[in-house]
Amino acid sequence: MKKRITLIVFSMLIIAALYVLYCFNYIPHKK
């Protein structure tokens, strides 16, 4: 059962990272 939980957490972290990268590419920094 632990494998399933770790897999879900890992997939969620990957999705969050992809979302952040997408936002960074969609909205360029103006600093």
C-alpha positions, 0 to 999 in steps of 0.5 A: 500500500505504501508504494501506491501512496508514494506513487501518487505523491510522486505524480502530484509533485511532477504535475506541480513542477510541470505547472510551475514551469508552464507558468514561468514560461507563460508569464516571463519575468519582468525583473 
